[in-house]
């Protein structure tokens, strides 16, 4: 599996996946960085057969209405910020 991680998701996820041999690209690694429009993210993901990982509800709407991007992993974590999410530890 290959991933394209949207700007709302921390760059640390991309680095973690990359360090574990996963082909993952974060939007901040694209030429326009976090200014890359959603339709361009979807186009890149579809062209490179990547799964978009996002918290952006706009991608969900586009996925259901336009089937773009073709593959989507939507993360729903309420109103938690990335900073708060980073404070949680895997204690299971």
C-alpha positions in Angstrom: 0.0 0.0 0.0 1.1 3.5 -0.7 -0.2 6.7 0.9 -0.6 10.4 0.4 -1.1 12.1 3.7 -3.1 15.4 3.8 -1.9 18.5 5.6 -4.4 18.1 8.5 -2.5 14.9 9.5 0.9 15.4 11.2 4.1 15.0 9.2 5.2 12.6 11.9 2.9 10.0 10.6 4.6 10.1 7.2 8.0 9.9 8.9 6.9 7.0 11.0 5.5 5.1 8.0 8.6 5.9 5.9 10.9 4.6 8.7 9.0 1.4 8.7 9.4 0.8 4.9 6.0 2.1 3.9 5.7 4.3 0.7 4.1 7.4 2.2 4.3 11.0 1.0 3.1 13.9 3.1 1.5 17.0 1.4 4.4 19.0 2.8 6.7 17.1 0.5 4.9 18.3 -2.6 6.0 21.4 -4.4 3.0 23.5 -3.2 3.2 22.0 0.3 0.1 22.7 2.4 -1.2 25.1 -0.4 -1.8 22.1 -2.7 -5.5 22.1 -3.6 -7.6 19.1 -2.7 -8.3 18.3 -6.4 -4.6 18.2 -7.0 -4.0 15.9 -4.0 -6.7 13.6 -5.4 -5.2 13.7 -8.9 -1.7 12.8 -7.6 -3.1 10.0 -5.4 -5.1 8.6 -8.3 -2.2 8.8 -10.7 0.2 7.2 -8.3 -2.3 4.7 -6.9 -2.0 6.1 -3.4 -4.5 6.1 -0.6 -5.3 9.6 0.7 -5.2 9.8 4.6 -7.0 12.8 5.9 -9.2 14.4 8.5 -10.7 16.8 5.9 -14.5 16.1 5.5 -14.3 17.7 2.0 -12.4 14.6 0.8 -15.3 12.4 2.0 -17.8 14.5 0.0 -15.6 14.4 -3.1 -15.1 10.6 -2.6 -18.9 9.9 -2.5 -19.9 12.4 -5.2 -17.0 12.3 -7.7 -15.3 9.1 -6.7 -12.1 11.2 -6.3 -9.8 10.2 -4.8 -10.3 6.6 -5.7 -9.0 5.4 -2.3 -9.5 7.3 1.0 -8.8 6.7 4.6 -10.8 9.2 6.6 -9.7 9.7 10.2 -12.4 11.0 12.5 -11.2 12.1 15.9 -13.7 14.7 16.9 -12.2 18.1 17.7 -8.8 16.8 18.8 -5.9 18.8 17.5 -2.7 17.1 16.3 -1.0 18.4 19.5 -3.5 16.6 21.7 -3.3 13.4 19.7 0.5 13.4 20.1 0.0 13.4 23.9 -1.6 9.9 23.8 0.7 6.9 24.3 0.1 3.3 23.2 -0.4 1.9 26.7 -2.3 -1.3 25.8 
